[in-house]
Amino acid sequence: MSNMKESLAGIREEFDKSMEAVKDSAAAEQIRVAFLGKKGKLTQVLRGMGELTAEERPVIGKIANEVRSHMENALSDVQAKVKAEERAHKLRREVIDVTVPSSMKGAGARHPLNMAINEISEIFLGLGYSIAEGPEVELDKYNFELLRIPEGHPARDTQDTFYFNDNVLLRTQTSGMQIRIMENQKPPLKVICPGKVYRSDALDATHSPVFHQIEGLVVDKGVTMGDLVGSLRLFAKKLFGEKTEIRLRPHHFPFTEPSVEVDLTCWKCGGCGCNVCKGEGWIEVLGAGMVHPEVLKNCNIDPEIYSGFAFGIGVERTAMGRYGIDDIRLLYENDVRFLEQFK
Ligand code: PHE
């Protein structure tokens, strides 16, 4: 019996010693298996219980239980301790210092085309116009038919169109918005419609298959060509400065009568002639005219009572002049080195 007492005391001592070195939960588990497992040291000693007398058994049993619970307590204490340390270590490792300066790029800037659209829109808002937007995927009847450009009309040829099918296309001009607006609202009307338009043009320094227009439409009683000229002069001066003048050249659009193309004093040379205006002193910026009576009729507006004017401003042209951009492609490449110059 004293043999077993000694063995138990020895195991306990050995156990305590190995516990001193425990650094993580895996090591603690190894010790548990070595001492308390099925083939563990304590289990092996207790196998010898059968050889003890009836008196001896409870005495040794008591000691053995004490040793067992000593081991179990020590193990669960140490497990709790190393787990807490492991967790604290993990937290330290994953800590995020929110005060470290960010490596992210700074805020962007407005695109020059949007800047131009905003500037132009501001001018017309100041003149009492409202803003409307319409679909880029448009019906043939709005883009052409109701604007007096029927199938086979030569005006269609100048606008090489991206068709989805016979009736649906990418709009080639924002003029379809004239119809959409007049179908839904009755005069007096004073609206601008900025937006993207598409034509099957090859990309070069001055052409792009996607570009922007701002359509303008005014319909009321007694609107005249004089109102159109006055409004466009005011627009030109507000955008490019007081000295800017406009020049009207007769033109043809099927949906306006009379029709004009409108030039502005060259923004680079002020009219003397330079490389930007090709020696002309003028730069073409928009098309305009008096809304054709048949277009009014197409929208159930009586041309005997109402008249109106419409214009379509080329945004790219205007933006390039306003901000000194010499190649239209720069507007679509989205090179940050270019865009950052407009901050
Ligand atoms: N839609 C015409 C174009 O794209 C411009 C225009 C608009 C002409 C409004 C007259 C009136 O060329």
Boltz pocket constraint, residues with backbone or C-beta under 6 A from the ligand:
constraints:
  - pocket:
      binder: B
      contacts: [[A, 172], [A, 173], [A, 174], [A, 175], [A, 216], [A, 253], [A, 256], [A, 260], [A, 286], [A, 287], [A, 288], [A, 289], [A, 310], [A, 311], [A, 312], [A, 313]]
      max_distance: 6.0
